[in-house]
Amino acid sequence: MPTKNLPDQAIAGSGIIRPNMGAKTKEDWIGNQLKQVYDEALSEDVPDDMLELLSALDDGDQSDGNSGGEAQG
């Protein structure tokens, strides 16, 4: 836990992260961290096996003649 004298410093192993990136509030810092994680996720490549699965699903929709996505009954 942070000490009274040094509230921005974390004790090793305490799991406390010191805000940075120019955030003025805790909410700003959390928002910045979420944006960073989201941006990193968007920049990752889609794995080949996932692309193959999506392609197979697309091919299955086209082969049954149901392009509207509604169930036939």
N, CA, C and O atoms as a Tripos MOL2 file, in Angstrom:
@<TRIPOS>MOLECULE
protein
  292   291    73     0     0
PROTEIN
NO_CHARGES

@<TRIPOS>ATOM
      1 N           0.8290   -1.1840    0.0000 N.3       1 MET1
      2 CA          0.0000    0.0000    0.0000 C.3       1 MET1
      3 C           0.8730    1.2470    0.0000 C.2       1 MET1
      4 O           1.9960    1.2230    0.5040 O.2       1 MET1
      5 N           0.3640    2.3270   -0.5600 N.am      2 PRO2
      6 CA          1.1450    3.5650   -0.5310 C.3       2 PRO2
      7 C           1.2900    4.0750    0.8960 C.2       2 PRO2
      8 O           0.4340    3.8550    1.7520 O.2       2 PRO2
      9 N           2.3820    4.7520    1.1150 N.am      3 THR3
     10 CA          2.5930    5.3560    2.4270 C.3       3 THR3
     11 C           2.0070    6.7500    2.4430 C.2       3 THR3
     12 O           1.7100    7.3120    1.3880 O.2       3 THR3
     13 N           1.8360    7.3210    3.6350 N.am      4 LYS4
     14 CA          1.2970    8.6800    3.7270 C.3       4 LYS4
     15 C           2.2590    9.6960    3.1390 C.2       4 LYS4
     16 O           1.8380   10.7070    2.5780 O.2       4 LYS4
     17 N           3.5440    9.4280    3.2670 N.am      5 ASN5
     18 CA          4.5370   10.3810    2.7730 C.3       5 ASN5
     19 C           4.6980   10.3250    1.2610 C.2       5 ASN5
     20 O           5.0000   11.3430    0.6380 O.2       5 ASN5
     21 N           4.5050    9.1700    0.6650 N.am      6 LEU6
     22 CA          4.6980    8.9920   -0.7710 C.3       6 LEU6
     23 C           3.4740    8.3120   -1.3900 C.2       6 LEU6
     24 O           3.5620    7.1410   -1.7600 O.2       6 LEU6
     25 N           2.3370    9.0050   -1.5160 N.am      7 PRO7
     26 CA          1.1120    8.3530   -1.9830 C.3       7 PRO7
     27 C           1.1780    7.8530   -3.4180 C.2       7 PRO7
     28 O           0.4170    6.9550   -3.7770 O.2       7 PRO7
     29 N           2.0590    8.3970   -4.2520 N.am      8 ASP8
     30 CA          2.1300    7.9740   -5.6370 C.3       8 ASP8
     31 C           3.0910    6.8170   -5.8720 C.2       8 ASP8
     32 O           3.1930    6.3220   -6.9950 O.2       8 ASP8
     33 N           3.7940    6.3800   -4.8400 N.am      9 GLN9
     34 CA          4.7220    5.2830   -5.0120 C.3       9 GLN9
     35 C           4.0990    4.0020   -4.4860 C.2       9 GLN9
     36 O           3.4680    3.9960   -3.4290 O.2       9 GLN9
     37 N           4.2780    2.9260   -5.2250 N.am     10 ALA10
     38 CA          3.7170    1.6420   -4.8310 C.3      10 ALA10
     39 C           4.7770    0.7940   -4.1520 C.2      10 ALA10
     40 O           5.9580    0.8630   -4.4920 O.2      10 ALA10
     41 N           4.3490    0.0070   -3.2050 N.am     11 ILE11
     42 CA          5.2350   -0.9520   -2.5710 C.3      11 ILE11
     43 C           5.2630   -2.1850   -3.4610 C.2      11 ILE11
     44 O           4.2180   -2.6240   -3.9400 O.2      11 ILE11
     45 N           6.4300   -2.7430   -3.6860 N.am     12 ALA12
     46 CA          6.5810   -3.8930   -4.5720 C.3      12 ALA12
     47 C           5.6220   -5.0020   -4.1690 C.2      12 ALA12
     48 O           5.5200   -5.3610   -2.9960 O.2      12 ALA12
     49 N           4.9190   -5.5380   -5.1660 N.am     13 GLY13
     50 CA          4.0070   -6.6400   -4.9220 C.3      13 GLY13
     51 C           2.6320   -6.2360   -4.4240 C.2      13 GLY13
     52 O           1.8030   -7.1050   -4.1520 O.2      13 GLY13
     53 N           2.3680   -4.9500   -4.2990 N.am     14 SER14
     54 CA          1.0750   -4.5200   -3.7700 C.3      14 SER14
     55 C           0.0010   -4.4390   -4.8570 C.2      14 SER14
     56 O          -1.1860   -4.3480   -4.5410 O.2      14 SER14
     57 N           0.3970   -4.4720   -6.1220 N.am     15 GLY15
     58 CA         -0.5620   -4.4050   -7.2160 C.3      15 GLY15
     59 C          -1.0640   -3.0090   -7.5060 C.2      15 GLY15
     60 O          -1.9980   -2.8460   -8.2910 O.2      15 GLY15
     61 N          -0.4800   -2.0090   -6.9030 N.am     16 ILE16
     62 CA         -0.9030   -0.6320   -7.1280 C.3      16 ILE16
     63 C          -0.0890   -0.0580   -8.2730 C.2      16 ILE16
     64 O           1.1350   -0.1790   -8.3110 O.2      16 ILE16
     65 N          -0.7910    0.5670   -9.2040 N.am     17 ILE17
     66 CA         -0.1330    1.1610  -10.3640 C.3      17 ILE17
     67 C          -0.1920    2.6660  -10.2190 C.2      17 ILE17
     68 O          -1.2480    3.2300   -9.9300 O.2      17 ILE17
     69 N           0.9280    3.3080  -10.4170 N.am     18 ARG18
     70 CA          0.9980    4.7540  -10.2910 C.3      18 ARG18
     71 C           0.4700    5.4110  -11.5630 C.2      18 ARG18
     72 O           0.9570    5.1050  -12.6510 O.2      18 ARG18
     73 N          -0.5160    6.3090  -11.4560 N.am     19 PRO19
     74 CA         -1.0400    6.9880  -12.6400 C.3      19 PRO19
     75 C           0.0460    7.7880  -13.3560 C.2      19 PRO19
     76 O           0.9290    8.3710  -12.7280 O.2      19 PRO19
     77 N          -0.0420    7.7990  -14.6560 N.am     20 ASN20
     78 CA          0.8910    8.5680  -15.4700 C.3      20 ASN20
     79 C           0.1590    9.0620  -16.7100 C.2      20 ASN20
     80 O          -1.0660    9.1830  -16.6970 O.2      20 ASN20
     81 N           0.8760    9.3430  -17.7540 N.am     21 MET21
     82 CA          0.3120    9.7840  -19.0250 C.3      21 MET21
     83 C          -0.4320   11.1100  -18.8990 C.2      21 MET21
     84 O          -1.3410   11.3740  -19.6870 O.2      21 MET21
     85 N          -0.0680   11.9580  -17.9200 N.am     22 GLY22
     86 CA         -0.6620   13.2720  -17.8050 C.3      22 GLY22
     87 C          -2.1020   13.2740  -17.3300 C.2      22 GLY22
     88 O          -2.7980   14.2780  -17.4790 O.2      22 GLY22
     89 N          -2.5570   12.1840  -16.7670 N.am     23 ALA23
     90 CA         -3.9330   12.1170  -16.2840 C.3      23 ALA23
     91 C          -4.0880   12.9760  -15.0300 C.2      23 ALA23
     92 O          -3.2480   12.9430  -14.1320 O.2      23 ALA23
     93 N          -5.1690   13.7390  -14.9870 N.am     24 LYS24
     94 CA         -5.4170   14.5970  -13.8350 C.3      24 LYS24
     95 C          -6.2740   13.8950  -12.7920 C.2      24 LYS24
     96 O          -6.2050   14.2160  -11.6050 O.2      24 LYS24
     97 N          -7.0750   12.9460  -13.2320 N.am     25 THR25
     98 CA         -7.9290   12.2170  -12.2990 C.3      25 THR25
     99 C          -7.7620   10.7200  -12.5290 C.2      25 THR25
    100 O          -7.2130   10.2790  -13.5390 O.2      25 THR25
    101 N          -8.2480    9.9660  -11.5720 N.am     26 LYS26
    102 CA         -8.2140    8.5110  -11.6810 C.3      26 LYS26
    103 C          -9.0130    8.0560  -12.9020 C.2      26 LYS26
    104 O          -8.6030    7.1320  -13.6040 O.2      26 LYS26
    105 N         -10.1450    8.6970  -13.1540 N.am     27 GLU27
    106 CA        -10.9940    8.3340  -14.2840 C.3      27 GLU27
    107 C         -10.2880    8.5900  -15.6110 C.2      27 GLU27
    108 O         -10.4110    7.8020  -16.5490 O.2      27 GLU27
    109 N          -9.5360    9.7160  -15.6870 N.am     28 ASP28
    110 CA         -8.7640   10.0070  -16.8990 C.3      28 ASP28
    111 C          -7.7240    8.9270  -17.1360 C.2      28 ASP28
    112 O          -7.5350    8.4630  -18.2600 O.2      28 ASP28
    113 N          -7.0580    8.5360  -16.0720 N.am     29 TRP29
    114 CA         -6.0110    7.5210  -16.1950 C.3      29 TRP29
    115 C          -6.6030    6.1870  -16.6450 C.2      29 TRP29
    116 O          -6.0490    5.5220  -17.5200 O.2      29 TRP29
    117 N          -7.7330    5.7970  -16.0430 N.am     30 ILE30
    118 CA         -8.3920    4.5460  -16.4400 C.3      30 ILE30
    119 C          -8.8180    4.6240  -17.8990 C.2      30 ILE30
    120 O          -8.6430    3.6630  -18.6490 O.2      30 ILE30
    121 N          -9.3710    5.7500  -18.3050 N.am     31 GLY31
    122 CA         -9.7770    5.9240  -19.7000 C.3      31 GLY31
    123 C          -8.6000    5.8090  -20.6540 C.2      31 GLY31
    124 O          -8.7090    5.1900  -21.7130 O.2      31 GLY31
    125 N          -7.4690    6.4090  -20.2750 N.am     32 ASN32
    126 CA         -6.2660    6.3180  -21.1120 C.3      32 ASN32
    127 C          -5.7860    4.8790  -21.2240 C.2      32 ASN32
    128 O          -5.3910    4.4380  -22.3040 O.2      32 ASN32
    129 N          -5.8180    4.1430  -20.1160 N.am     33 GLN33
    130 CA         -5.3790    2.7510  -20.1320 C.3      33 GLN33
    131 C          -6.2990    1.8970  -20.9970 C.2      33 GLN33
    132 O          -5.8250    1.0550  -21.7600 O.2      33 GLN33
    133 N          -7.6130    2.1070  -20.8860 N.am     34 LEU34
    134 CA         -8.5580    1.3520  -21.7000 C.3      34 LEU34
    135 C          -8.3700    1.6560  -23.1830 C.2      34 LEU34
    136 O          -8.4230    0.7530  -24.0180 O.2      34 LEU34
    137 N          -8.1520    2.9220  -23.5070 N.am     35 LYS35
    138 CA         -7.9240    3.2950  -24.9050 C.3      35 LYS35
    139 C          -6.6620    2.6310  -25.4400 C.2      35 LYS35
    140 O          -6.6400    2.1720  -26.5820 O.2      35 LYS35
    141 N          -5.6150    2.5770  -24.6290 N.am     36 GLN36
    142 CA         -4.3670    1.9530  -25.0550 C.3      36 GLN36
    143 C          -4.5750    0.4610  -25.3240 C.2      36 GLN36
    144 O          -4.0980   -0.0570  -26.3340 O.2      36 GLN36
    145 N          -5.2820   -0.2300  -24.4280 N.am     37 VAL37
    146 CA         -5.5360   -1.6570  -24.6180 C.3      37 VAL37
    147 C          -6.3830   -1.8770  -25.8700 C.2      37 VAL37
    148 O          -6.1060   -2.7880  -26.6500 O.2      37 VAL37
    149 N          -7.4120   -1.0510  -26.0690 N.am     38 TYR38
    150 CA         -8.2830   -1.1700  -27.2330 C.3      38 TYR38
    151 C          -7.4990   -0.9380  -28.5180 C.2      38 TYR38
    152 O          -7.6500   -1.6920  -29.4800 O.2      38 TYR38
    153 N          -6.6660    0.0930  -28.5440 N.am     39 ASP39
    154 CA         -5.8640    0.3820  -29.7310 C.3      39 ASP39
    155 C          -4.9020   -0.7610  -30.0440 C.2      39 ASP39
    156 O          -4.7030   -1.1010  -31.2100 O.2      39 ASP39
    157 N          -4.3030   -1.3560  -29.0080 N.am     40 GLU40
    158 CA         -3.3990   -2.4890  -29.2210 C.3      40 GLU40
    159 C          -4.1520   -3.6850  -29.7910 C.2      40 GLU40
    160 O          -3.6420   -4.3820  -30.6680 O.2      40 GLU40
    161 N          -5.3600   -3.9220  -29.2950 N.am     41 ALA41
    162 CA         -6.1590   -5.0470  -29.7850 C.3      41 ALA41
    163 C          -6.5390   -4.8320  -31.2520 C.2      41 ALA41
    164 O          -6.5340   -5.7770  -32.0410 O.2      41 ALA41
    165 N          -6.8650   -3.6010  -31.6130 N.am     42 LEU42
    166 CA         -7.2320   -3.3140  -33.0010 C.3      42 LEU42
    167 C          -6.0640   -3.4920  -33.9620 C.2      42 LEU42
    168 O          -6.2650   -3.8190  -35.1320 O.2      42 LEU42
    169 N          -4.8500   -3.2800  -33.4740 N.am     43 SER43
    170 CA         -3.6900   -3.3680  -34.3630 C.3      43 SER43
    171 C          -3.1790   -4.8020  -34.5270 C.2      43 SER43
    172 O          -2.3120   -5.0550  -35.3630 O.2      43 SER43
    173 N          -3.7080   -5.7400  -33.7390 N.am     44 GLU44
    174 CA         -3.2590   -7.1250  -33.8480 C.3      44 GLU44
    175 C          -3.8340   -7.7700  -35.1010 C.2      44 GLU44
    176 O          -4.9420   -7.4450  -35.5280 O.2      44 GLU44
    177 N          -3.0640   -8.6940  -35.6890 N.am     45 ASP45
    178 CA         -3.5360   -9.4410  -36.8470 C.3      45 ASP45
    179 C          -4.5300  -10.5100  -36.4070 C.2      45 ASP45
    180 O          -4.4360  -11.0500  -35.3050 O.2      45 ASP45
    181 N          -5.4890  -10.8050  -37.2930 N.am     46 VAL46
    182 CA         -6.4320  -11.8790  -37.0230 C.3      46 VAL46
    183 C          -5.7340  -13.1940  -37.3710 C.2      46 VAL46
    184 O          -5.1800  -13.3200  -38.4630 O.2      46 VAL46
    185 N          -5.7510  -14.1700  -36.4690 N.am     47 PRO47
    186 CA         -5.0800  -15.4470  -36.7430 C.3      47 PRO47
    187 C          -5.6660  -16.1310  -37.9780 C.2      47 PRO47
    188 O          -6.8580  -16.0110  -38.2610 O.2      47 PRO47
    189 N          -4.8110  -16.8510  -38.7070 N.am     48 ASP48
    190 CA         -5.2310  -17.5260  -39.9330 C.3      48 ASP48
    191 C          -6.3750  -18.5060  -39.6970 C.2      48 ASP48
    192 O          -7.2990  -18.5820  -40.5070 O.2      48 ASP48
    193 N          -6.3250  -19.2590  -38.5960 N.am     49 ASP49
    194 CA         -7.3920  -20.2280  -38.3510 C.3      49 ASP49
    195 C          -8.7340  -19.5340  -38.1110 C.2      49 ASP49
    196 O          -9.7820  -20.0820  -38.4530 O.2      49 ASP49
    197 N          -8.7110  -18.3390  -37.5290 N.am     50 MET50
    198 CA         -9.9480  -17.5890  -37.3370 C.3      50 MET50
    199 C         -10.4750  -17.0870  -38.6820 C.2      50 MET50
    200 O         -11.6830  -17.1190  -38.9190 O.2      50 MET50
    201 N          -9.5880  -16.6270  -39.5630 N.am     51 LEU51
    202 CA        -10.0100  -16.1870  -40.8930 C.3      51 LEU51
    203 C         -10.6110  -17.3430  -41.6840 C.2      51 LEU51
    204 O         -11.6010  -17.1610  -42.3930 O.2      51 LEU51
    205 N         -10.0170  -18.5320  -41.5660 N.am     52 GLU52
    206 CA        -10.5490  -19.7170  -42.2480 C.3      52 GLU52
    207 C         -11.9360  -20.0600  -41.7220 C.2      52 GLU52
    208 O         -12.8340  -20.3820  -42.5000 O.2      52 GLU52
    209 N         -12.1130  -19.9920  -40.4100 N.am     53 LEU53
    210 CA        -13.4110  -20.2780  -39.8170 C.3      53 LEU53
    211 C         -14.4590  -19.2790  -40.2980 C.2      53 LEU53
    212 O         -15.5690  -19.6690  -40.6580 O.2      53 LEU53
    213 N         -14.1150  -18.0000  -40.3060 N.am     54 LEU54
    214 CA        -15.0560  -16.9830  -40.7860 C.3      54 LEU54
    215 C         -15.3960  -17.1860  -42.2550 C.2      54 LEU54
    216 O         -16.5430  -17.0110  -42.6660 O.2      54 LEU54
    217 N         -14.4000  -17.5550  -43.0370 N.am     55 SER55
    218 CA        -14.6320  -17.8170  -44.4550 C.3      55 SER55
    219 C         -15.5670  -19.0110  -44.6400 C.2      55 SER55
    220 O         -16.4670  -18.9810  -45.4790 O.2      55 SER55
    221 N         -15.3450  -20.0630  -43.8490 N.am     56 ALA56
    222 CA        -16.2040  -21.2450  -43.9440 C.3      56 ALA56
    223 C         -17.6420  -20.8980  -43.5480 C.2      56 ALA56
    224 O         -18.5910  -21.3910  -44.1580 O.2      56 ALA56
    225 N         -17.8000  -20.0620  -42.5420 N.am     57 LEU57
    226 CA        -19.1440  -19.6520  -42.1430 C.3      57 LEU57
    227 C         -19.8100  -18.8280  -43.2340 C.2      57 LEU57
    228 O         -20.9980  -18.9990  -43.5070 O.2      57 LEU57
    229 N         -19.0460  -17.9270  -43.8630 N.am     58 ASP58
    230 CA        -19.5930  -17.1460  -44.9680 C.3      58 ASP58
    231 C         -19.9940  -18.0500  -46.1260 C.2      58 ASP58
    232 O         -21.0580  -17.8600  -46.7160 O.2      58 ASP58
    233 N         -19.1620  -19.0250  -46.4590 N.am     59 ASP59
    234 CA        -19.4630  -19.9580  -47.5540 C.3      59 ASP59
    235 C         -20.7140  -20.7720  -47.2380 C.2      59 ASP59
    236 O         -21.4980  -21.0590  -48.1420 O.2      59 ASP59
    237 N         -20.9140  -21.1420  -46.0010 N.am     60 GLY60
    238 CA        -22.0900  -21.9070  -45.5990 C.3      60 GLY60
    239 C         -23.3630  -21.1050  -45.7680 C.2      60 GLY60
    240 O         -24.3890  -21.6620  -46.1580 O.2      60 GLY60
    241 N         -23.3250  -19.8180  -45.4880 N.am     61 ASP61
    242 CA        -24.5030  -18.9660  -45.6600 C.3      61 ASP61
    243 C         -24.8690  -18.8220  -47.1230 C.2      61 ASP61
    244 O         -26.0520  -18.7800  -47.4630 O.2      61 ASP61
    245 N         -23.8830  -18.7450  -47.9890 N.am     62 GLN62
    246 CA        -24.1450  -18.5540  -49.4110 C.3      62 GLN62
    247 C         -24.6240  -19.8330  -50.0730 C.2      62 GLN62
    248 O         -25.4090  -19.7730  -51.0190 O.2      62 GLN62
    249 N         -24.1700  -21.0000  -49.5980 N.am     63 SER63
    250 CA        -24.5030  -22.2470  -50.2670 C.3      63 SER63
    251 C         -25.9320  -22.6860  -50.0130 C.2      63 SER63
    252 O         -26.4760  -23.4420  -50.8180 O.2      63 SER63
    253 N         -26.5800  -22.2420  -48.9090 N.am     64 ASP64
    254 CA        -27.9490  -22.6750  -48.6390 C.3      64 ASP64
    255 C         -28.9780  -21.7470  -49.2800 C.2      64 ASP64
    256 O         -30.1810  -21.9760  -49.1520 O.2      64 ASP64
    257 N         -28.5110  -20.6950  -49.9730 N.am     65 GLY65
    258 CA        -29.4170  -19.8070  -50.6870 C.3      65 GLY65
    259 C         -30.1490  -18.8480  -49.7780 C.2      65 GLY65
    260 O         -31.0640  -18.1570  -50.2260 O.2      65 GLY65
    261 N         -29.7780  -18.7870  -48.5310 N.am     66 ASN66
    262 CA        -30.4290  -17.9080  -47.5680 C.3      66 ASN66
    263 C         -29.5160  -16.7360  -47.2540 C.2      66 ASN66
    264 O         -28.7710  -16.7690  -46.2740 O.2      66 ASN66
    265 N         -29.5710  -15.7140  -48.0720 N.am     67 SER67
    266 CA        -28.6670  -14.5830  -47.8780 C.3      67 SER67
    267 C         -29.1740  -13.6110  -46.8230 C.2      67 SER67
    268 O         -28.4210  -12.7400  -46.3880 O.2      67 SER67
    269 N         -30.4370  -13.7360  -46.3990 N.am     68 GLY68
    270 CA        -30.9920  -12.8360  -45.4140 C.3      68 GLY68
    271 C         -30.6980  -13.2250  -43.9900 C.2      68 GLY68
    272 O         -30.9470  -12.4460  -43.0700 O.2      68 GLY68
    273 N         -30.1750  -14.4150  -43.7900 N.am     69 GLY69
    274 CA        -29.8300  -14.8610  -42.4560 C.3      69 GLY69
    275 C         -31.0140  -15.3770  -41.6630 C.2      69 GLY69
    276 O         -30.8830  -15.6430  -40.4680 O.2      69 GLY69
    277 N         -32.1980  -15.5290  -42.3140 N.am     70 GLU70
    278 CA        -33.3670  -16.0150  -41.6030 C.3      70 GLU70
    279 C         -33.4490  -17.5320  -41.7350 C.2      70 GLU70
    280 O         -33.0320  -18.1080  -42.7400 O.2      70 GLU70
    281 N         -33.9910  -18.1620  -40.7050 N.am     71 ALA71
    282 CA        -34.1330  -19.6170  -40.7310 C.3      71 ALA71
    283 C         -35.2740  -20.0050  -41.6580 C.2      71 ALA71
    284 O         -36.3100  -19.3400  -41.6950 O.2      71 ALA71
    285 N         -35.0820  -21.0620  -42.3880 N.am     72 GLN72
    286 CA        -36.1020  -21.5670  -43.2960 C.3      72 GLN72
    287 C         -36.8780  -22.6550  -42.5720 C.2      72 GLN72
    288 O         -36.2980  -23.4850  -41.8710 O.2      72 GLN72
    289 N         -38.1780  -22.6450  -42.7440 N.am     73 GLY73
    290 CA        -38.9120  -23.6540  -42.0090 C.3      73 GLY73
    291 C         -40.0340  -24.2670  -42.6910 C.2      73 GLY73
    292 O         -40.7030  -25.1320  -42.1250 O.2      73 GLY73
@<TRIPOS>BOND
     1     1     2 1
     2     2     3 1
     3     3     4 2
     4     3     5 am
     5     5     6 1
     6     6     7 1
     7     7     8 2
     8     7     9 am
     9     9    10 1
    10    10    11 1
    11    11    12 2
    12    11    13 am
    13    13    14 1
    14    14    15 1
    15    15    16 2
    16    15    17 am
    17    17    18 1
    18    18    19 1
    19    19    20 2
    20    19    21 am
    21    21    22 1
    22    22    23 1
    23    23    24 2
    24    23    25 am
    25    25    26 1
    26    26    27 1
    27    27    28 2
    28    27    29 am
    29    29    30 1
    30    30    31 1
    31    31    32 2
    32    31    33 am
    33    33    34 1
    34    34    35 1
    35    35    36 2
    36    35    37 am
    37    37    38 1
    38    38    39 1
    39    39    40 2
    40    39    41 am
    41    41    42 1
    42    42    43 1
    43    43    44 2
    44    43    45 am
    45    45    46 1
    46    46    47 1
    47    47    48 2
    48    47    49 am
    49    49    50 1
    50    50    51 1
    51    51    52 2
    52    51    53 am
    53    53    54 1
    54    54    55 1
    55    55    56 2
    56    55    57 am
    57    57    58 1
    58    58    59 1
    59    59    60 2
    60    59    61 am
    61    61    62 1
    62    62    63 1
    63    63    64 2
    64    63    65 am
    65    65    66 1
    66    66    67 1
    67    67    68 2
    68    67    69 am
    69    69    70 1
    70    70    71 1
    71    71    72 2
    72    71    73 am
    73    73    74 1
    74    74    75 1
    75    75    76 2
    76    75    77 am
    77    77    78 1
    78    78    79 1
    79    79    80 2
    80    79    81 am
    81    81    82 1
    82    82    83 1
    83    83    84 2
    84    83    85 am
    85    85    86 1
    86    86    87 1
    87    87    88 2
    88    87    89 am
    89    89    90 1
    90    90    91 1
    91    91    92 2
    92    91    93 am
    93    93    94 1
    94    94    95 1
    95    95    96 2
    96    95    97 am
    97    97    98 1
    98    98    99 1
    99    99   100 2
   100    99   101 am
   101   101   102 1
   102   102   103 1
   103   103   104 2
   104   103   105 am
   105   105   106 1
   106   106   107 1
   107   107   108 2
   108   107   109 am
   109   109   110 1
   110   110   111 1
   111   111   112 2
   112   111   113 am
   113   113   114 1
   114   114   115 1
   115   115   116 2
   116   115   117 am
   117   117   118 1
   118   118   119 1
   119   119   120 2
   120   119   121 am
   121   121   122 1
   122   122   123 1
   123   123   124 2
   124   123   125 am
   125   125   126 1
   126   126   127 1
   127   127   128 2
   128   127   129 am
   129   129   130 1
   130   130   131 1
   131   131   132 2
   132   131   133 am
   133   133   134 1
   134   134   135 1
   135   135   136 2
   136   135   137 am
   137   137   138 1
   138   138   139 1
   139   139   140 2
   140   139   141 am
   141   141   142 1
   142   142   143 1
   143   143   144 2
   144   143   145 am
   145   145   146 1
   146   146   147 1
   147   147   148 2
   148   147   149 am
   149   149   150 1
   150   150   151 1
   151   151   152 2
   152   151   153 am
   153   153   154 1
   154   154   155 1
   155   155   156 2
   156   155   157 am
   157   157   158 1
   158   158   159 1
   159   159   160 2
   160   159   161 am
   161   161   162 1
   162   162   163 1
   163   163   164 2
   164   163   165 am
   165   165   166 1
   166   166   167 1
   167   167   168 2
   168   167   169 am
   169   169   170 1
   170   170   171 1
   171   171   172 2
   172   171   173 am
   173   173   174 1
   174   174   175 1
   175   175   176 2
   176   175   177 am
   177   177   178 1
   178   178   179 1
   179   179   180 2
   180   179   181 am
   181   181   182 1
   182   182   183 1
   183   183   184 2
   184   183   185 am
   185   185   186 1
   186   186   187 1
   187   187   188 2
   188   187   189 am
   189   189   190 1
   190   190   191 1
   191   191   192 2
   192   191   193 am
   193   193   194 1
   194   194   195 1
   195   195   196 2
   196   195   197 am
   197   197   198 1
   198   198   199 1
   199   199   200 2
   200   199   201 am
   201   201   202 1
   202   202   203 1
   203   203   204 2
   204   203   205 am
   205   205   206 1
   206   206   207 1
   207   207   208 2
   208   207   209 am
   209   209   210 1
   210   210   211 1
   211   211   212 2
   212   211   213 am
   213   213   214 1
   214   214   215 1
   215   215   216 2
   216   215   217 am
   217   217   218 1
   218   218   219 1
   219   219   220 2
   220   219   221 am
   221   221   222 1
   222   222   223 1
   223   223   224 2
   224   223   225 am
   225   225   226 1
   226   226   227 1
   227   227   228 2
   228   227   229 am
   229   229   230 1
   230   230   231 1
   231   231   232 2
   232   231   233 am
   233   233   234 1
   234   234   235 1
   235   235   236 2
   236   235   237 am
   237   237   238 1
   238   238   239 1
   239   239   240 2
   240   239   241 am
   241   241   242 1
   242   242   243 1
   243   243   244 2
   244   243   245 am
   245   245   246 1
   246   246   247 1
   247   247   248 2
   248   247   249 am
   249   249   250 1
   250   250   251 1
   251   251   252 2
   252   251   253 am
   253   253   254 1
   254   254   255 1
   255   255   256 2
   256   255   257 am
   257   257   258 1
   258   258   259 1
   259   259   260 2
   260   259   261 am
   261   261   262 1
   262   262   263 1
   263   263   264 2
   264   263   265 am
   265   265   266 1
   266   266   267 1
   267   267   268 2
   268   267   269 am
   269   269   270 1
   270   270   271 1
   271   271   272 2
   272   271   273 am
   273   273   274 1
   274   274   275 1
   275   275   276 2
   276   275   277 am
   277   277   278 1
   278   278   279 1
   279   279   280 2
   280   279   281 am
   281   281   282 1
   282   282   283 1
   283   283   284 2
   284   283   285 am
   285   285   286 1
   286   286   287 1
   287   287   288 2
   288   287   289 am
   289   289   290 1
   290   290   291 1
   291   291   292 2
@<TRIPOS>SUBSTRUCTURE
     1 MET1         2 RESIDUE 1 A MET
     2 PRO2         6 RESIDUE 1 A PRO
     3 THR3        10 RESIDUE 1 A THR
     4 LYS4        14 RESIDUE 1 A LYS
     5 ASN5        18 RESIDUE 1 A ASN
     6 LEU6        22 RESIDUE 1 A LEU
     7 PRO7        26 RESIDUE 1 A PRO
     8 ASP8        30 RESIDUE 1 A ASP
     9 GLN9        34 RESIDUE 1 A GLN
    10 ALA10       38 RESIDUE 1 A ALA
    11 ILE11       42 RESIDUE 1 A ILE
    12 ALA12       46 RESIDUE 1 A ALA
    13 GLY13       50 RESIDUE 1 A GLY
    14 SER14       54 RESIDUE 1 A SER
    15 GLY15       58 RESIDUE 1 A GLY
    16 ILE16       62 RESIDUE 1 A ILE
    17 ILE17       66 RESIDUE 1 A ILE
    18 ARG18       70 RESIDUE 1 A ARG
    19 PRO19       74 RESIDUE 1 A PRO
    20 ASN20       78 RESIDUE 1 A ASN
    21 MET21       82 RESIDUE 1 A MET
    22 GLY22       86 RESIDUE 1 A GLY
    23 ALA23       90 RESIDUE 1 A ALA
    24 LYS24       94 RESIDUE 1 A LYS
    25 THR25       98 RESIDUE 1 A THR
    26 LYS26      102 RESIDUE 1 A LYS
    27 GLU27      106 RESIDUE 1 A GLU
    28 ASP28      110 RESIDUE 1 A ASP
    29 TRP29      114 RESIDUE 1 A TRP
    30 ILE30      118 RESIDUE 1 A ILE
    31 GLY31      122 RESIDUE 1 A GLY
    32 ASN32      126 RESIDUE 1 A ASN
    33 GLN33      130 RESIDUE 1 A GLN
    34 LEU34      134 RESIDUE 1 A LEU
    35 LYS35      138 RESIDUE 1 A LYS
    36 GLN36      142 RESIDUE 1 A GLN
    37 VAL37      146 RESIDUE 1 A VAL
    38 TYR38      150 RESIDUE 1 A TYR
    39 ASP39      154 RESIDUE 1 A ASP
    40 GLU40      158 RESIDUE 1 A GLU
    41 ALA41      162 RESIDUE 1 A ALA
    42 LEU42      166 RESIDUE 1 A LEU
    43 SER43      170 RESIDUE 1 A SER
    44 GLU44      174 RESIDUE 1 A GLU
    45 ASP45      178 RESIDUE 1 A ASP
    46 VAL46      182 RESIDUE 1 A VAL
    47 PRO47      186 RESIDUE 1 A PRO
    48 ASP48      190 RESIDUE 1 A ASP
    49 ASP49      194 RESIDUE 1 A ASP
    50 MET50      198 RESIDUE 1 A MET
    51 LEU51      202 RESIDUE 1 A LEU
    52 GLU52      206 RESIDUE 1 A GLU
    53 LEU53      210 RESIDUE 1 A LEU
    54 LEU54      214 RESIDUE 1 A LEU
    55 SER55      218 RESIDUE 1 A SER
    56 ALA56      222 RESIDUE 1 A ALA
    57 LEU57      226 RESIDUE 1 A LEU
    58 ASP58      230 RESIDUE 1 A ASP
    59 ASP59      234 RESIDUE 1 A ASP
    60 GLY60      238 RESIDUE 1 A GLY
    61 ASP61      242 RESIDUE 1 A ASP
    62 GLN62      246 RESIDUE 1 A GLN
    63 SER63      250 RESIDUE 1 A SER
    64 ASP64      254 RESIDUE 1 A ASP
    65 GLY65      258 RESIDUE 1 A GLY
    66 ASN66      262 RESIDUE 1 A ASN
    67 SER67      266 RESIDUE 1 A SER
    68 GLY68      270 RESIDUE 1 A GLY
    69 GLY69      274 RESIDUE 1 A GLY
    70 GLU70      278 RESIDUE 1 A GLU
    71 ALA71      282 RESIDUE 1 A ALA
    72 GLN72      286 RESIDUE 1 A GLN
    73 GLY73      290 RESIDUE 1 A GLY
